[in-house]
Amino acid sequence: MPAPPLRPSSKPRAPVPGARIPRSGPSSASHGAPAASRKDAAPARQRHFFFVLLDQFSQLSFAAALEPLRIANRMSGMPLYRWTLLSETGAPVSCSNGTCVAVNAALGEIGHDDVVMICAGIDVRGRTTQPVLNWLRRVARRGAVIGGLCTGSHAMAMAGLLNNRRATIHWENRDGFAEDFPDVALSKSVFVIDGNRLSAAGGTASLDLMLTLIADDHGKDLANAVADQMIYAAIRTESDIQRLSIPTRIGVRHPRLAEVMARMEAQIEEPASPAGLAAAVGMSTRQLERLFRRYLNRSPKRYYMELRLARARNLLMQTGMSVIEVALACGFTSPSHFSKCYRAQYGTTPYRERGAQGIEDETGAEPVDAVDDDDDAGVNDGLDDAGNAAS
């Protein structure tokens, strides 16, 4: 029997974010003991998952996707799921933690009712080969469900499988993904289900995705029973985001300061001036300075500079953008000024950072430091109140 369609992503989830999937009533599937001895279990269709392991994949996100399937079989007493591990050539694959995982087979034929999960991790751009991309496109033409774990959605996007779709990726890779694939509606959610395209942000987000699929396939009781076995008390939904906002993470409770910080994060390519930010939230520049000093122990200029340089570092390490393109994307109109600020923050220049990653920059040699420009909306002079380079 063909697998029923996955739940459309446009429908809102009923459970409250971070809550258990509501139980419809007591069920033997939720008991702590295996259900293999139950004789009244009705036959159920079996779903086949193919896990494609790319070199340097995240073992955590992979295990968090595979184990729920094993436990679902055990708790139901039926072989609801089976799985096969694949690599490009059938050879063992190294995880990002250095361990090596043997696989069952090389890339091959996949049925249209099967589910393919791309397991990736570090340097997904370099680890996603042309044969893998060609295979993904063939599988997609057959109508199979395809998902990406951790940075696996980057490989899916490289194959053109996420154009005009919603997807998510690990927050650390978000900036580079957004630059490389503007046609993908990138979400901050822990996982996304968009028709027959799945994506999970990595880590325990894979577990949330799989528990949701198990609930869709076989009911919420079984999904909660699997969560109990994994000592997982709060199943997240698509409405849960990967990270708390910056103000929440660092304990800022002043609403107008939090709004300014959010505006800064949203205006990296075209930075606003401190005066403009202060006016936007109805306070004076002096008040804004005092709030930043009180809560963050730095000036608004310095905090803004750190945000922009952090974004620049992500782009340098995750994309093929040239140093000049990265500078412009982060609000710097002068490459030499960008290089000076970057070196003050990270102890190396963007060109050397790019070289350390084994990536050559098409713009060639590093520019000689020039006189600081004053054309970046008044916030990119890279200096703190003492006149030192921001660090």
Secondary structure, 3 states (H helix, E strand, C coil): CCCCCCCCCCCCCCCCCCCCCCCCCCCHHHCCCCCCCCCCCCCCCCEEEEEEECCCECHHHHHHHHHHHHHHHHHHCCCCEEEEEEECCCCCEEECCCCEECCCEECCCCCCCCEEEEECECCHHHHCCHHHHHHHHHHHHCCCEEEEECCHHHHHHHCCCCCCCEEECCHHHHHHHHHHCCCCEEECECEEEECCEEEECCCCHHHHHHHHHHHHHHCHHHHHHHHHHCCCCCCCCCCCECCCCHHHHCCCCCHHHHHHHHHHHHCCCCCCCHHHHHHHCCCCHHHHHHHHHHHHCCCHHHHHHHHHHHHHHHHHHHCCCCHHHHHHHCCCCCHHHHHHHHHHHHCCCHHHHHHHCCCCCCCCCCCCCCCCCCCCCCCCCCECCCCCECC
